């Protein structure tokens, strides 16, 4: 390769701009170079001007409303929802959150600072949610305007040389077939054929050189827009449910009735704009609760197989009672609310008399199962006892028996031989301090132990129907009966049905956008040396593996419609055949 000569021209001065001498001189002054400026002091390098505040806002809006940003925010929202399934949430189960603080006293406060126990109402989750909503809306509106304009725009003009397109075919009319179709007749027939095949067609020109331009697949973009609009609908429906819905929990013992009112809930989580007056009046009475246990399998003996709650419902105060069943994963749907079966256990019915001989408490006490044979923790607080408040804690054995060490255990989950094993306490329960307490935890810090294995009086062991007299004339406790209970989760979400509808529309729109091809077809009259015919070509906008099949089908229809010569006479036609097939 010849090398470029960098020697200065003899007629050029040694310090002329652009010569080696000037470059050396520049380097000799410390390598500093000066930038030439044009009129007005503008930089001739072509540097971009500063955006300014308005330009910066326009750039941020452009980035936010782009499709990659919307997809990224959608993925980010899915990732942000993961902690909600890892950590207990206050709105769903506040008791588990409190227990998490007890079990993890060091990490729980830090997690709470980052709102990981209130993920779906946290500031960072809401920010992602709102940004995704804005991004989708800002992306959809311009696309709707653009597509509306495309629907009004006629098909593109016919190219001058159709044989340059990927699917091209030329057909010549057979002169031996008698009278050939007229030019206008051919164009009109081609127009009808393409219209019947779903193309938006337009005939152009007349006589030799007339053509038909057609395009189909506009529903592809409609499906795409439907998909994105449905995503916005899902977001709005979620916001609707969070604003006007509610959720609550309640434990119902056999024979008890739950009435849908605020005071009837054990815990209640209203939406942001929830109004208690909007609670639909209905009632649910637990008549009986049945559990079917496995009694045949050796490996899973005693495991529950099925849970059935037999309930009586009234859908309004004046409605007739209805017998219904409530099962796991088969909620009871009543007046816009879903009642889910989420737990069950035993509730011993006890009667406690205080030191004055008065009945201080009488009713069922919910116990919490701890294992597969329903060994259950039980706590009973009697703040109305006199002269001192009483408390009991221990466990229930549905089928009591002794192990090899002489300790009481339960041998079966069914209540065959129920027993209560309790410790008793007298003193201050702390319920009058105004500090909320867990009903399943007894604070014995300000109480005196009356009964336990370490006391001379020993622990309390009661079978059904038995009464135990507490030491120091503090009172007595009677084990009256044993009932079952269920724990239900009640959820009313007005956005649930719209979410289902928009989710279905999103799937339909996605299917339409994926499987609808966007194609263009041109049909043109030809007349070369008195040999008349047509040529047509197809072009896909995007990937379309079925374009070749469409070309073959159009050729079959055209050959059936007009008399076509058997053999092509033109090399250009042969070239088109090779391209088309």
N, C-alpha and C positions, 0 to 999 in steps of 0.2 A: 504494500500500500504506500502510495506517495505521501510524504510528510509535508505538512503545511509550512511554508516559509514565513517565519516571524520577523525577518530582517526589515527594518524601516525602509520605506521607499526613499531613494536618493533625494527626491524633491521635497520630502516632508521634513519639517523641523524636528529636532531631537526631542522637544518637549510637547509635541502636538498631542492632543487627546487621542487615546486609542493606540498609541505606539508603545513599544517596549520601554522607550526612554521615560515616558510619562509615568508608566507603571512603576518603574524603578524609583523614580523620584518620589512617588507617593509613598512607597514602602520606606524610603529613606527618611521620611518625616515621621516615623513611628507607626506606619501602617494605617493611619487614619484616612478615611475617605469621606468626601463630602457628597451628599445627596442633592442632585439637581432638583430644583423646584420649578414648576411651571407657573402660569399666571395665577394669581390669587394665593400663592404660597402653598398650593396643593402638592402632595407627594406624588412624583411620577412613577413610583413603584406600584401603584394600584392597590395600596392598603385599603381594607374595608373601613367605611366610616363607623364611628361609634353608634351603637343602637339607640341609646337614650332610654329613659324610663318607659315610654310608650312602646318603643320597639322591643324592649326586653319583655314586657308583658305580652306582646303579640307572639314573641318566640316561645315563651313558656306555655301559652295557650295552644300553640301549634303542636308542641311536644306532648302536652297532656292529652290532646284529642286525637292523637295518632293511634292507629290500630295496634302497633307493637306495645305502646304504653298500656292500652286497655287490656291486652292479653297478659302483660306482666302484672298488672294490678289484680287481675282475676286469679292468677297463680299465687300472688302474694296473699290474697284474701283466704285462699284455701290453706296455705301454710300457717297463716295467723290463727286459723280456727283449730289447729292441732292442739295447742295447750288446753283448750276447753274440754278435750276428751282425756287429757292426762291428769289434770288437777281438778278436785271437786269444785263445783260452782255454787255460790251462795244462793242464787235464785232457784236452783234445782234441789240442793240438799245442804242447807246451812249447818246441820248437825255434823256432817262429814267434814266441813270446813273447820268447825270448832275442834273436832277430834284431830285434824291435821295439825292445828296449832299446838295441841297437847303433845302429839308424837314428834313434831319437828319444831321445837321452840326457837331454834337458831335460824333456820332457812325460811320458815313460814312468814315472818314479818317482811323479809326482803321480797319474797314472792308477792306479798300483798301490796307492796309499794309499786310493783309493776303491773298491778291489777290482774294477776293471773288467776285469781279466784272469781273475777268478774270479767271474763274475757270478752263476752259478746256485748257488754255495755262499756268497755274500756275506751279511753280516749284514742289509743293507737288503733284499735280495731275499727272504731267509728271513722277515724280519718281515712283509713284504707277504703272503707265502705263508701264514703262520700266521694272520694277522689275517683273511684271506679265508676260511680254513678255519673259524675260530671264528664268523665272521659268517654263513656259510652254515648251519652246524649250529644256531646260535642262532635263525636265521630259520626253518629247516625244522621243528624240533621243535614249536613252538607251532602252526604251520599243520597239521601232521599231527594234532595233538590236536583242533584246531578242525574239520578235515574229517571225522575219525572221529565226532565228535559230530553233524555235519551228516548223515552217512549213517544215523545212528540216529534222526534227527528226522523225523517225518512231514511230508508236503508242507504248505505253508501253508494256512490256512483259506480257504474260498471267500468272495470279496468279496460284499457285499450287492448291489452294482450292477455287473454285469459289463460293461454298455455303456459304462462309462467307460474301459475298457482299449483299447489301440490296435488290436487285432485281435479284433473281436467279430462274432458271427453268431447269428441266431435262426432256428430252423427250427420250423415248425408241422406236426403230423401231419395227414394228410389223412383227414377223417371219412368220405369216400366209399370208402375202401379196405377197409371191413369192420371187423373187430374190431381195435382199437388195442392196441399192446403195453402190458403192465402196467408200472406205475411201477418196481417192483423189477426187472423184466426189463430195462427201459431202462438203469437204473443199472448192472446187472451186465454188460450188453453193452458199454456205454461203458467200463467198467473193463477188460474184456478187450481191447478195441480199443487203448486207450492202452498197456496192458502189452505188446501185440505190437509196438508202435511204439517200444519202448525206454523208456517212462516208468515211473517208480516211482509207482504210483497207489494211492489210498485212497478207498473209498466212504464217504460220510457221510450220516447221516440216513435217513429212509424216508418213503415217500409223497410228496405234493407238497412241493417245496422241497428234495428230496434232491439230492445233488450228488456229483461225483467230482473230487477234487483230484489233480493229477499234476505231476511234475517230472522232467526229464531233463537230462543234461549233467554229472553228477557226475564222469565220467571226465575232464572238462576240468581240474579241479583235481588229479586223480590224475596226469594227464600233466604238469602244472606241477610237482608234487612230484617226479615221476620225473626230470624235467629237472634240478632242483636237487640231488636226491640223487645223480644221475649225475655232476654237477660235483664233489661231494664225493668220489665214487669215483675220478674222474680225479686229483684232488689226492692222495688216499691212494696210488693206484697209482704216481704220480710219486715220492712219498716212498719207496715200496717199492723202486722201481728204483734210486733214489739211495742207499738204505741197503745193499742186498744185491747190486746189480749191479757190473759192472766194465767197463773198457775198456782196450785196449792196442794197440800198433802193433808191426809186425814187417816186416822186409825179408827176402824169401825169394828166393834165387838158384836158377836152374835146377839141378835135381838135389838140392837141399837139402830137408830135412824139418823142418817146424815141429811141435813137440810142445807140447800145451797145459799148460805148467807155468810158474811164475813166472820161472825162469831163462831161459826161451826168448824172453821178450818184450824188445824194444828199449826200450820205455817202457810203464809199467803204471799205471793209475789205479783203485784199488779204491774201493768204496763205503764208507760209514761203518762198517757192521757186516759187511763182507766177511770171509770166512774162506777162506784159501788151500786148505784141505782140501776145499772144495766145488767146486773146479775139476774139470770133467768131463774124463776122459782121452780124448783123441783126437789124431790126427796128420793133417797136410796136407803132401803132397810135391808140389813144382812140377816137373812133367815137361817142359813146354814152354810158351812164351809167344809168341803170334802177334799181330801188328799188321797190319791192312789199311789201306794208304795210298791216297789218291786219286791216280790216275795219268792221269786223263782231263780233269778240269776245269782250265781255264787259270787261273782266279782262285784256286782252292783246291788247286793241285797240291802234292802231298806232305803234305797234311793227313791225320791219322789218321781213319779211318772206323769202325774196330771194334777192340776189344781182347778177346782170349780167352786165359785162362789154363787150360791143361789140367793138372788135378791128380789125385792119387790120395789118397783119404781112408780112414782107419780110424776108425770111430766108437767103438771100444773096443780095448783091447790084443788081445782074442781075435777081433775081428770080421774078416771078409774084406775085402780092399782093394776100393774102388769107384772107377771112373773117372768124374770129374765135370768140369764146366766152370764157371769163375768169370768173370763179365763185369761191366762197369760197370753199376750200378743193378740188377744181378741177383745179390745176395749168396748166398754159400754158407751154408745153415742147417744147423748141426750141433750136436747135444747142447745145445740151448738158446742157442747163441751164433750171431751173424751175422758172417760174414767178408766184408768189403767190399773191393773192388779200388779203391785210391785213388791209385796211382802206379806208374810203371814206368821202366826205364832199362837201361843196360848196366853190366856188372860185369867189368872186365878181370881175368883171372887172371894174377897175377905171382908170381915167385919172387925173393926178395931174399937174397943171401948177404952176410955181414959181412966185415970185414977179415981174419978168421981162416979164411975159406973155408967156414964153417958156414952152413947154411940157417937164417936168422933169421925168415923169414916165407914162407909159400906158401899162396896161396888167392885167392879173388875179392875185389876191392875195389869197393865201390859208388861209382858216379859219378852226379852230379846233372845232369840235362839242363837246358840254359839257353835253348834255342831250338827251333824246329820241326824242325830237321835233327839234333837230339840232340847238338849240341856240348855236352860234359859236363865239369863240373869234377870233378877227382879229387884226393883226398888219401890218402896211405898213410903210416902211422906204424909204425916198426919199433923198439919199445923193447927188444927182446932182442938187437939187434945189438951186437957187440963189435969193437973196444974202445970205440967211440962209437955212440950211438943214431943211427939214420938216419930221415930224413923226405923224402917226395916230394910235390910238388904241381904241378898242371898241368891238362891237359885231354885228353879223348879225342875223336878225330875218327872217326866211324863210316865215312865215305867221304872219305878225305883227298885234298885237291887244293890247288893254290896259287892265290891270287887275283892280281890285276894288280900288286900290290906285292910279291909273293913270299912272303906270309904264308900259313900253313896254315889252311884252312877245311874245313868238311864240306859236301859237295855233295848229300848224300842221307841221310835218316834210317836207311836200312838199312845194315847192316855189310858194305859191298862192299870197302872198302880201309881197314880200321881202323888207326889210328896213335895212339901215345901221345906227347905233347909235355910233358915234365916238367922241373922244376928239382929238384935234390937238395940236401939239407942234412945236416950231421953235428953232433952236440952233444947238449944236454939238451932232450928233448921236453917236460919239465915234467909228465909223467904220474905221476911218483912223489911229487909234492907233496901229493897228497890232495885237490886241487881238481878238480871235474868239468870236463871239456873237451868241446867240440863235436867230434864225430868228423869233421866235414866242414871243420874249420878247423885249420890248422897254425900253431902259435905258434913263430916263428923268432927270437924275441928272444935266446935263449941258444944259438943254433945258427950254424954257419958255412956260408955258401953254397958248394957245390961245383960245381954246374952251373947255368948260365943264359946268356942271350944276352949279358950283360955280362961273363961270365967267358971266359978264354982257351979253356977246354975246351968252351964253348958249351952249348946246351941238349941234353937227351936226346930223341932221336926214335927210337921203336921201332915196328916192324911186328910182326905176329904171328910168333912163333918166334924173334925176335932177342934178343940179350943185349948189355947195355952195361956196360963196366967203369968204375966210378967213379974219379975222380982220387984220388991219394995212397993208392992201395991200400985205399980205404975199403970196398970190396965191389963187388957187381954187382947188376943187376936184369934179369930176363928176362920178356918179354911172352909168356906161355904160350898163352893162349886168350882168347876173348871170349864171355861168357854174358849172357843177359838176367836181369833180376830184376823182381819186383813188390813193391810196398808195400801191405800190407793193414792194415785197421783192424778189430779184433775187438771186438765189443760184446755183452755179455750183460746183458739187462735183464728181470728177472722181472716188472716192471710193464707191459711192453709189451702183452701179451694182455689184461690187465684194462683198460688204457687204451682199447684198441680196443672192448672190450665195453661199457664205460661210455659211450664216445663214441657208439656206436650207440644205446644206450638214451636218451641225451640227445636225439638227433635224433628218435627215436620219440616221446618225451615232449613235445618241442617241437611236433611235428606234431599230436599229439592235442590239446594245449592251444590251438593256433591254429585248428584246424578243427572242434572239437566245440562246438556251440552249447549254451548253458544256457537252457532254456525252462521255462515253467510253463503248464499248461493247466487250465481249470476247465470242467466240464460240469454244468449245472443243469437240473432239470425245471421246466417252467413250466405254469401252468394259469390262463388268464385268460378268464373268462366261459364256462367249459366247453371252451375251445379249448386242447387240450394240445399240448405240444411241448418242445423243449429250447433252451437257449441255451448257447453256449460262447465262451470268450475265451482269448487267448494273450498272454503277456507274456515278453519277452526280458530276461535279466539280462546287460546289455552289448549290444554291437553284434551284430545278427543279421539280415543282409539277406535270409535265407531264411525269415524268420518268416511273411511273407505267403503264400509257397508252401505252408508247412505248414498254414496256416489253410485254404487251398483244398483241400488233400488231405484234411484231416479232414472238411470239408464233403462232399466227394465220397463218402467212406466212409460217413458218417452217412446221406446221401441214398440210398445203395445198401442200407443196412441196414434202414431204416424207411421207411414210406410218408410222404412229405413233400408238403405242399401246394405247388402250382406258384407261386402268387403270395402275397407277404406281405400281411397285412391291417393291420399296425401301423406307425405312423410311426416308432416306436422301432426296429423291425426295419430299416426303410429307412435310418435313421441308422446302424445297425450295419453294414449292407451297405456304405454309403459308407466307413465307417471300416475295414472289413475289406478292401476292395478298392481 
